[in-house]
């Protein structure tokens, strides 16, 4: 983090703060003057010739209206007007007779403009291009609308920002922003490219309420000051003087803020400096490790990883032996490599390649007759972490021909259920335009609604965003299956909408909120309540598995054919060529039971001890070591009920056995929880595989 300057330096620094940028010699650019985008690079130069305003060719045929250092071979650009919309050859920038600076394309279409009522313009030796009105009042200046660079004598006020370019040669807006916020905090953000909204902050001065202005003074210091001109932070600095060196500070396309110096002559370098741009220490020092969010593109964008090179610049690389396929699922987020990152990877392998055991044939036939409902039905007390919105859901993913909604009576009467078919307009009105969001999944969003015709009855409306082709008969079958469920631990399905491409489900509204907030909030819920949730969840799953007229396997389905379910809750069968049975629900219940016992998530990457990161593994270790009080975080209520605590942990371990044949049925799980069946000592959940 940046450090405050000693107060003894304040006086010296402010002797060298920016002076009036108009009070200097310059040549006026009169009304009617114009420049044309051509290969010879027409421009208006500053009096010393050190800076120029005009057109620079970018790429094969694009022209950028820009300001650049004119006396160095690189012609380094420091400001541009049309980075997002390059001009073509013969484009024109003109200071019009009515006092406006206008950039037009060859057909006369306006690309960019600035100022009004201007009397003349000038390119200053500070690198600032100004439009001046009567009485020498500055009406517009390039320093007031910077792109990615600031120069000595330039200021950045509250609300001011620098936006990195897309790449070294592409001057359109990129993925990073440097801004002095209205609250006084100087922050560097990633951006939701190509939108203009910010995403994650990866550096800040932490000066909320005090930061007022960023100043790049003539001493080469970039400082953040308060309203009373006192210096709050030294952002960047250089040993080189602005008299002998060109200087600039830029938020580069890689997201790093760097200050550069360039000798104005070979004599001024004194052999210490090359005749090239030399950087000062960058901010942040290692951007690869500063952007640590689990989502987003990180420093390098999606599907790549970031590693700091020997030149202290981030290098973006593709993962070894990986290619970007045409069919994309979820992109790889925020990849990075650094020597300071430690960790271990565990690879689990089956000792036996076989996926079924002798005598399983009849069992398989039995399961073939069961309907595996590709959706999710929420139990009143929640089963998987993804069910934490207390909404019973079934993910119907279809794409039908556009046609008008059919009311329920147009379906075969054999549905035999009391479900209403809603129109899309009815649900749009009930949710006030899908205004109040209750929860969001990968492919659907749940909204709160009110059925006016039923005396303001509250409902939860799940709106699916993406559809796949399925036949109408299968849609009816799944609505029928879920509509006929009736259990106190299951939320009731009230109706549906199948209109054109729209697919929505309407459920009764659960006012208790999500289990996630209840379980992982600031305060630990009491032990008795957690026990009741475990009982209710088990009974609800038992009902779905064995008491429904059609057996329902409860898991979340995505619009892909890959592994289904929520991270940390997916049974191992999904990773292997093994039959999918009701035992996948048993596995997920076991994970949930451990979370109820411990009041923590199954995966906690911020755990102090790496052995505690995966709750399922740590729970077995604590059980074997007689450390259940540690497992529950010394929860006195749970410790006082040690016999039941131990039994619940044993049941959970039985449920999460890697071998599905070792897991009990939900009926037996319910009986064990209630004490009707004795719980035997469980084996190691990973006993039939080896860890490497």
Secondary structure in CASP SS format (residue, H / E / C, confidence):
PFRMAT SS
TARGET T0000
AUTHOR 0000-0000-0000
METHOD secondary structure of the structure
MODEL  1
X C 1.00
X C 1.00
X C 1.00
X C 1.00
X C 1.00
X C 1.00
X H 1.00
X H 1.00
X H 1.00
X H 1.00
X H 1.00
X H 1.00
X H 1.00
X H 1.00
X C 1.00
X C 1.00
X C 1.00
X C 1.00
X C 1.00
X C 1.00
X C 1.00
X C 1.00
X C 1.00
X C 1.00
X C 1.00
X C 1.00
X C 1.00
X C 1.00
X E 1.00
X C 1.00
X C 1.00
X C 1.00
X C 1.00
X E 1.00
X E 1.00
X E 1.00
X C 1.00
X C 1.00
X C 1.00
X C 1.00
X C 1.00
X C 1.00
X E 1.00
X E 1.00
X E 1.00
X C 1.00
X C 1.00
X C 1.00
X C 1.00
X C 1.00
X E 1.00
X E 1.00
X E 1.00
X E 1.00
X E 1.00
X E 1.00
X E 1.00
X E 1.00
X C 1.00
X C 1.00
X C 1.00
X E 1.00
X E 1.00
X E 1.00
X E 1.00
X E 1.00
X E 1.00
X E 1.00
X E 1.00
X C 1.00
X C 1.00
X C 1.00
X C 1.00
X C 1.00
X C 1.00
X C 1.00
X E 1.00
X E 1.00
X E 1.00
X E 1.00
X C 1.00
X C 1.00
X C 1.00
X C 1.00
X C 1.00
X C 1.00
X E 1.00
X C 1.00
X C 1.00
X C 1.00
X C 1.00
X E 1.00
X E 1.00
X E 1.00
X E 1.00
X C 1.00
X C 1.00
X C 1.00
X C 1.00
X C 1.00
X E 1.00
X E 1.00
X E 1.00
X E 1.00
X C 1.00
X C 1.00
X C 1.00
X C 1.00
X C 1.00
X E 1.00
X E 1.00
X E 1.00
X E 1.00
X E 1.00
X C 1.00
X C 1.00
X C 1.00
X C 1.00
X C 1.00
X E 1.00
X E 1.00
X E 1.00
X E 1.00
X C 1.00
X C 1.00
X C 1.00
X C 1.00
X C 1.00
X E 1.00
X E 1.00
X E 1.00
X E 1.00
X C 1.00
X H 1.00
X H 1.00
X H 1.00
X C 1.00
X E 1.00
X E 1.00
X E 1.00
X E 1.00
X H 1.00
X H 1.00
X H 1.00
X H 1.00
X C 1.00
X C 1.00
X C 1.00
X E 1.00
X E 1.00
X C 1.00
X C 1.00
X C 1.00
X C 1.00
X E 1.00
X E 1.00
X E 1.00
X C 1.00
X C 1.00
X C 1.00
X E 1.00
X E 1.00
X E 1.00
X E 1.00
X E 1.00
X C 1.00
X C 1.00
X C 1.00
X C 1.00
X C 1.00
X C 1.00
X C 1.00
X E 1.00
X E 1.00
X E 1.00
X E 1.00
X E 1.00
X E 1.00
X E 1.00
X E 1.00
X C 1.00
X C 1.00
X C 1.00
X C 1.00
X C 1.00
X E 1.00
X E 1.00
X E 1.00
X E 1.00
X E 1.00
X E 1.00
X C 1.00
X C 1.00
X C 1.00
X C 1.00
X C 1.00
X C 1.00
X E 1.00
X E 1.00
X E 1.00
X E 1.00
X E 1.00
X E 1.00
X E 1.00
X C 1.00
X C 1.00
X C 1.00
X C 1.00
X C 1.00
X C 1.00
X C 1.00
X C 1.00
X E 1.00
X E 1.00
X E 1.00
X E 1.00
X C 1.00
X C 1.00
X C 1.00
X C 1.00
X C 1.00
X E 1.00
X E 1.00
X E 1.00
X E 1.00
X C 1.00
X C 1.00
X C 1.00
X C 1.00
X C 1.00
X E 1.00
X E 1.00
X E 1.00
X E 1.00
X E 1.00
X E 1.00
X C 1.00
X C 1.00
X C 1.00
X C 1.00
X C 1.00
X C 1.00
X C 1.00
X C 1.00
X E 1.00
X E 1.00
X E 1.00
X E 1.00
X E 1.00
X E 1.00
X E 1.00
X C 1.00
X C 1.00
X C 1.00
X C 1.00
X C 1.00
X E 1.00
X E 1.00
X E 1.00
X E 1.00
X E 1.00
X E 1.00
X E 1.00
X C 1.00
X C 1.00
X H 1.00
X H 1.00
X H 1.00
X H 1.00
X C 1.00
X C 1.00
X C 1.00
X C 1.00
X C 1.00
X C 1.00
X C 1.00
X C 1.00
X E 1.00
X E 1.00
X C 1.00
X C 1.00
X C 1.00
X E 1.00
X C 1.00
X C 1.00
X C 1.00
X H 1.00
X H 1.00
X H 1.00
X H 1.00
X C 1.00
X C 1.00
X C 1.00
X C 1.00
X C 1.00
X C 1.00
X C 1.00
X C 1.00
X C 1.00
X C 1.00
X C 1.00
X C 1.00
X C 1.00
X C 1.00
X E 1.00
X E 1.00
X E 1.00
X E 1.00
X C 1.00
X C 1.00
X C 1.00
X C 1.00
X C 1.00
X E 1.00
X E 1.00
X E 1.00
X E 1.00
X C 1.00
X C 1.00
X C 1.00
X C 1.00
X C 1.00
X C 1.00
X C 1.00
X C 1.00
X C 1.00
X C 1.00
X C 1.00
X C 1.00
X C 1.00
X C 1.00
X C 1.00
X C 1.00
X C 1.00
X E 1.00
X E 1.00
X E 1.00
X C 1.00
X C 1.00
X C 1.00
X C 1.00
X C 1.00
X C 1.00
X C 1.00
X C 1.00
X C 1.00
X C 1.00
X E 1.00
X E 1.00
X E 1.00
X C 1.00
X C 1.00
X C 1.00
X C 1.00
X C 1.00
X C 1.00
X C 1.00
X C 1.00
X C 1.00
X C 1.00
X H 1.00
X H 1.00
X H 1.00
X H 1.00
X H 1.00
X H 1.00
X H 1.00
X H 1.00
X C 1.00
X C 1.00
X C 1.00
X C 1.00
X C 1.00
X C 1.00
X C 1.00
X E 1.00
X C 1.00
X C 1.00
X E 1.00
X C 1.00
X C 1.00
X C 1.00
X C 1.00
X C 1.00
X H 1.00
X H 1.00
X H 1.00
X C 1.00
X C 1.00
X C 1.00
X C 1.00
X C 1.00
X E 1.00
X C 1.00
X C 1.00
X C 1.00
X C 1.00
X C 1.00
X C 1.00
X C 1.00
X C 1.00
X C 1.00
X C 1.00
X C 1.00
X C 1.00
X C 1.00
X C 1.00
X H 1.00
X H 1.00
X H 1.00
X C 1.00
X C 1.00
X H 1.00
X H 1.00
X H 1.00
X C 1.00
X C 1.00
X C 1.00
X C 1.00
X E 1.00
X E 1.00
X C 1.00
X C 1.00
X H 1.00
X H 1.00
X H 1.00
X H 1.00
X H 1.00
X H 1.00
X H 1.00
X C 1.00
X C 1.00
X C 1.00
X C 1.00
X C 1.00
X C 1.00
X E 1.00
X E 1.00
X E 1.00
X E 1.00
X C 1.00
X C 1.00
X C 1.00
X E 1.00
X E 1.00
X E 1.00
X E 1.00
X E 1.00
X E 1.00
X E 1.00
X E 1.00
X H 1.00
X H 1.00
X H 1.00
X C 1.00
X C 1.00
X E 1.00
X E 1.00
X E 1.00
X E 1.00
X E 1.00
X E 1.00
X E 1.00
X E 1.00
X C 1.00
X C 1.00
X C 1.00
X C 1.00
X C 1.00
X C 1.00
X C 1.00
X H 1.00
X H 1.00
X H 1.00
X H 1.00
X H 1.00
X H 1.00
X H 1.00
X H 1.00
X H 1.00
X H 1.00
X H 1.00
X H 1.00
X C 1.00
X C 1.00
X C 1.00
X C 1.00
X C 1.00
X C 1.00
X E 1.00
X C 1.00
X C 1.00
X E 1.00
X E 1.00
X E 1.00
X E 1.00
X E 1.00
X E 1.00
X E 1.00
X C 1.00
X C 1.00
X E 1.00
X E 1.00
X E 1.00
X E 1.00
X E 1.00
X E 1.00
X E 1.00
X C 1.00
X C 1.00
X C 1.00
X C 1.00
X C 1.00
X C 1.00
X H 1.00
X H 1.00
X H 1.00
X H 1.00
X H 1.00
X C 1.00
X C 1.00
X C 1.00
X C 1.00
X C 1.00
X C 1.00
X C 1.00
X H 1.00
X H 1.00
X H 1.00
X H 1.00
X H 1.00
X H 1.00
X H 1.00
X H 1.00
X H 1.00
X H 1.00
X H 1.00
X H 1.00
X H 1.00
X H 1.00
X H 1.00
X H 1.00
X H 1.00
X H 1.00
X H 1.00
X H 1.00
X H 1.00
X C 1.00
X C 1.00
X C 1.00
X C 1.00
X C 1.00
X C 1.00
X C 1.00
X C 1.00
X C 1.00
X C 1.00
X C 1.00
X C 1.00
X C 1.00
X C 1.00
X C 1.00
X C 1.00
X C 1.00
X C 1.00
X C 1.00
X C 1.00
X C 1.00
X C 1.00
X C 1.00
X C 1.00
X H 1.00
X H 1.00
X H 1.00
X H 1.00
X C 1.00
X C 1.00
X C 1.00
X C 1.00
X C 1.00
X C 1.00
X C 1.00
X H 1.00
X H 1.00
X H 1.00
X H 1.00
X H 1.00
X H 1.00
X H 1.00
X H 1.00
X H 1.00
X H 1.00
X H 1.00
X H 1.00
X H 1.00
X H 1.00
X H 1.00
X H 1.00
X C 1.00
X C 1.00
X C 1.00
X C 1.00
X E 1.00
X C 1.00
X C 1.00
X C 1.00
X C 1.00
X C 1.00
X C 1.00
X H 1.00
X H 1.00
X H 1.00
X C 1.00
X E 1.00
X H 1.00
X H 1.00
X H 1.00
X H 1.00
X H 1.00
X H 1.00
X H 1.00
X H 1.00
X H 1.00
X H 1.00
X H 1.00
X C 1.00
X C 1.00
X H 1.00
X H 1.00
X H 1.00
X H 1.00
X C 1.00
X C 1.00
X C 1.00
X C 1.00
X H 1.00
X H 1.00
X H 1.00
X H 1.00
X H 1.00
X C 1.00
X H 1.00
X H 1.00
X H 1.00
X H 1.00
X H 1.00
X H 1.00
X H 1.00
X H 1.00
X H 1.00
X H 1.00
X H 1.00
X H 1.00
X H 1.00
X H 1.00
X C 1.00
X C 1.00
X C 1.00
X C 1.00
X H 1.00
X H 1.00
X H 1.00
X C 1.00
X C 1.00
X C 1.00
X H 1.00
X H 1.00
X H 1.00
X H 1.00
X H 1.00
X H 1.00
X H 1.00
X H 1.00
X H 1.00
X C 1.00
X C 1.00
X C 1.00
X C 1.00
X C 1.00
X C 1.00
X C 1.00
X C 1.00
X C 1.00
X C 1.00
X C 1.00
X C 1.00
X C 1.00
X C 1.00
X E 1.00
X E 1.00
X E 1.00
X C 1.00
END
